[in-house]
């Protein structure tokens, strides 16, 4: 894998994204956890996201809305399952707030920040789906292109700091 290349792949029910980024795990974790910073990179432009609330702890809710260039709005409610500062964030849409089940569980995502030295981080996302059909639906929604573009926007933000 080239250092300046984001790679994605599908395997079974899962989707994967990996990239080496010239930034520390602390910078990446901050970009993932500060709502105002997330709004700068989280959606591939011209889409944008507004973070309504983010209770960054296991069991804490995340409420955000994705906004499309033609006025589309897609609410994204979820719950954090695990948070290890500067190392890992795990979240799901299986719950909305507290432990209230969502109407349709779709995925569990694990984002990792692995310090590889020299101010660099191996950034990875592992997105687990309940079924192959859900994974395929996520791919049709643009996982490979969208998550890769959002990662590029994240890279531009953290490497500029």
C-alpha positions, 0 to 999 in steps of 0.5 A: 500500500502506498503511503499516499493512497487510500485503499478500500475493499469488500470481504463477506459482510464487511468493508475496509478502508486503510490509509497511512496519514502524516499526522499523529493518532491524537490529531486524527482522533480529535478530527473524529471527535470534535463536532466542528472539525468533523463538519469540515471533512466527514462528508464528500463535498459537495455534501456536508454534515451537521453534528447535532450532538456527540456524547463520546463514551460507550453508550453515548449517542451521536446525532448528525444529519448529512445534507446533499447539494440538492437539499436532501437530508439524511439523519444519522443517529447512532451509539458509541460502543467503544472509545479508546482515546487516540486509538479507536472509536466503535459506533453503530446505527443499531441503536439511536439514543441510549440503548433504544433499538433503531428501526433498521440496524445496518452497520457497526464501524470500527475506526482505528488510529495506529501510531507507526512512528515518525508522526505517522498513523495507520488509519483504518476503518472496518465496517461490519454489516448484518448481511451481504445484502446490507454490505452491497447496499452500502457499496451502492450508496457509495462507500468506496468513493465516499469514504475514500473522498472523506478520508482525502478531506480528512488528510488535507485537514490534519496534514495542514495543521 
